[in-house]
Amino acid sequence: MKFISNRIFSSLATAACLVGMAGCNAAIAATALPNPTVDEHLAQTKGQETMVLAGGCFWGVQDVFEHTKGVIKAVDGYAGGSSSTADYETVSTGTTGHAESVKVTYDPSQVTYGQLLKVFFTVAADPTELNRQGPDEGTQYRSVLFYANDQQKNIAASYIAQLEAAKVYSKPIVTQVTPLKGFYPAESYHQDYAEKHPDNMYIVINDAPKVVALQKELPDMYVKNAVMVAKK
């Protein structure tokens, strides 16, 4: 795919981002990132809830959450646009309204929505980058939290306000908090891409360091074996 080739090429020009960073994200030490003050408690019984978020190339975001405690499944896809334009080549034009997104299914008795937000803001994405992440540019790479209900909306908005007040980042947070109108799974070759192609230079430079950062910064949230969409 020409878009994948361009993505890999652009990452080679940014290999210096490996030094002291989670990929090309401005990785934040977990000690500097507060826990959400507004969050639900762990559920008393096992169950399944979902959240949809976007933070640049979905390969790396998916890989982070496939290694996160309490996550049952993380699926690459598209959100923000219509079903008629939810395919990789069309989304890659940056004209569809879609963002490369990940739908995370999790057990609320093991992890809360707020805790997953902390993972997102700590290692999965740089919330201060507008319409880009690392070497990838365009509205399809914007940072978005797509809320499914008022509870998610309130927790997401509150946490962003909390991070801004704490001045965790040197630049303003530009992550959008937007209602979820639909999620469309990406093509099968995108699913588990980082796990299936660990030697791909784009993955080595931009995505694998995010999982390393998850293990280092949030060890209680990290699980070694990825929960994959398909078998390796």
C-alpha positions in Angstrom: 0.0 0.0 0.0 1.4 3.4 -1.0 0.2 5.0 2.2 2.0 2.4 4.3 5.2 2.9 2.3 5.0 6.7 2.9 4.4 6.1 6.6 7.4 3.9 6.9 9.6 6.3 4.9 8.6 9.3 7.0 9.5 7.4 10.2 13.0 6.8 9.0 13.6 10.5 8.9 12.6 10.8 12.6 14.7 8.0 14.0 16.2 10.4 16.6 12.8 10.3 18.3 13.9 6.9 19.8 16.2 8.7 22.2 14.5 9.3 25.6 10.9 9.3 24.1 8.0 6.9 23.7 8.2 6.8 19.9 7.7 10.4 18.8 5.4 11.2 21.7 6.4 13.6 24.5 6.3 10.8 27.0 5.3 11.9 30.5 6.5 10.2 33.7 3.6 8.6 35.4 4.5 10.3 38.6 3.8 13.6 36.9 0.4 12.5 35.6 -2.3 12.6 38.3 -5.1 10.0 38.6 -8.4 11.3 37.4 -10.3 13.0 40.3 -13.6 12.2 38.6 -13.9 8.5 37.8 -16.2 5.6 38.4 -15.3 2.8 40.9 -14.3 -0.6 39.8 -17.4 -2.7 39.1 -18.3 -5.5 41.5 -18.8 -8.1 38.8 -17.1 -8.8 35.5 -18.5 -7.2 32.4 -17.7 -5.5 29.1 -17.7 -1.8 28.3 -16.2 0.1 25.4 -14.4 3.3 24.6 -13.2 4.8 21.3 -10.2 7.0 21.1 -7.7 8.3 18.5 -4.1 9.4 18.9 -2.3 9.1 15.6 -1.5 5.9 13.7 -3.8 3.3 15.1 -1.1 0.6 15.0 0.6 2.0 18.1 -2.5 3.0 20.0 -3.9 -0.5 19.5 -0.6 -2.1 20.7 -0.6 -0.1 23.9 -4.1 -1.1 24.8 -3.5 -4.7 23.8 -0.9 -4.7 26.6 -3.1 -2.9 29.2 -4.7 -4.6 32.2 -8.4 -5.3 32.0 -8.6 -4.8 28.2 -10.4 -7.7 26.5 -10.0 -6.5 22.9 -8.7 -3.5 21.0 -9.7 -3.0 17.4 -8.3 -0.6 14.8 -10.9 1.4 12.9 -12.2 4.7 11.8 -14.5 7.2 13.7 -15.7 10.8 13.0 -16.9 10.3 9.4 -19.4 8.3 7.5 -19.5 4.6 6.7 -19.1 5.4 3.0 -15.6 6.7 3.5 -14.4 4.3 6.1 -11.6 2.7 4.2 -7.9 3.2 4.6 -7.0 4.9 1.3 -9.9 7.3 1.5 -9.3 8.1 5.2 -5.6 8.7 4.3 -6.6 11.7 2.1 -7.5 13.6 5.3 -10.8 14.8 3.8 -13.3 12.4 5.4 -13.7 13.6 8.9 -12.5 10.2 10.2 -9.6 9.7 12.6 -7.6 6.5 12.8 -9.2 5.2 15.9 -9.2 2.2 18.3 -12.2 0.7 20.0 -11.2 -0.7 23.4 -13.4 -3.3 25.0 -12.5 -3.7 28.7 -13.7 -5.3 31.9 -14.9 -2.6 34.3 -14.2 -4.8 37.3 -10.5 -4.7 36.3 -9.9 -1.2 35.0 -11.9 2.0 34.9 -12.5 4.4 32.0 -10.4 7.0 33.9 -7.5 4.6 34.3 -7.5 3.9 30.6 -7.5 7.7 29.9 -4.4 7.9 32.1 -2.7 5.2 29.9 -3.7 7.2 26.8 -2.3 10.5 28.0 0.8 8.9 29.5 2.1 6.8 26.6 -0.3 6.3 23.8 -0.5 9.8 22.3 0.9 13.4 22.7 -2.2 15.4 23.4 -0.5 18.7 22.5 0.0 17.9 18.8 -2.7 19.3 16.5 -3.7 17.1 13.5 -0.6 15.0 13.7 1.4 12.5 15.8 5.1 12.2 15.3 5.9 11.8 11.6 2.2 11.5 10.6 0.3 14.6 9.6 -3.3 15.2 8.7 -6.7 15.4 10.4 -6.9 11.6 10.4 -4.1 11.6 13.0 -5.7 14.0 15.4 -6.2 13.3 19.1 -9.8 12.5 20.0 -11.8 11.0 22.8 -15.1 9.8 21.3 -17.6 9.6 24.2 -20.5 7.1 24.1 -22.4 8.6 27.0 -22.5 11.6 29.4 -20.4 9.7 32.0 -17.5 9.3 29.5 -17.9 12.9 28.4 -17.8 14.2 31.9 -14.8 12.1 32.9 -12.8 12.9 29.8 -13.5 16.7 30.0 -12.7 16.7 33.7 -9.5 14.9 33.3 -8.3 17.2 30.5 -9.1 20.2 32.7 -7.3 18.5 35.6 -4.1 18.0 33.4 -4.2 21.5 32.2 -4.6 22.9 35.7 -1.6 20.8 36.8 0.5 22.1 33.9 1.6 18.6 33.1 2.4 19.6 29.5 4.4 22.6 28.3 1.8 23.3 25.5 -2.0 23.3 25.6 -3.9 20.0 25.2 -5.7 19.9 21.9 -7.4 16.5 22.3 -11.0 16.7 21.2 -13.9 15.4 23.3 -16.5 14.4 20.7 -19.7 12.4 20.6 -19.3 8.9 19.0 -21.5 8.7 15.9 -20.1 5.4 14.6 -17.0 3.2 14.6 -16.0 1.2 11.6 -13.4 -1.6 11.9 -10.3 -1.2 9.7 -9.2 -3.7 7.2 -7.9 -7.0 8.5 -4.3 -6.3 7.6 -4.2 -3.4 10.0 -5.4 -5.5 13.0 -2.5 -6.4 15.4 -0.1 -4.8 13.0 2.5 -3.9 15.6 2.4 -7.4 17.1 2.7 -9.1 13.8 5.4 -6.9 12.4 7.7 -6.1 15.3 10.7 -5.6 12.9 8.9 -3.1 10.7 10.9 0.2 11.0 7.9 2.3 11.6 6.9 0.0 14.5 10.4 0.0 15.9 10.7 3.7 15.8 7.3 5.0 16.7 5.2 2.3 18.3 7.3 -0.3 20.2 8.7 2.3 22.5 5.1 3.2 23.6 4.7 -0.3 25.0 8.1 -0.1 26.7 7.0 3.2 28.2 3.7 1.6 29.4 5.7 -1.1 31.2 8.1 1.5 32.7 5.7 4.3 33.7 2.6 2.3 34.6 3.8 -1.2 35.6 0.6 -2.0 37.4 -1.3 -1.4 34.2 1.0 -3.4 31.9 0.4 -7.1 30.8 3.1 -8.9 28.9 1.0 -11.0 26.5 -1.0 -8.9 24.1 -4.7 -9.5 23.8 -4.9 -9.7 20.0 -7.8 -9.5 17.6 -6.5 -12.5 15.6 -4.0 -15.2 16.4 -0.5 -14.4 15.5 
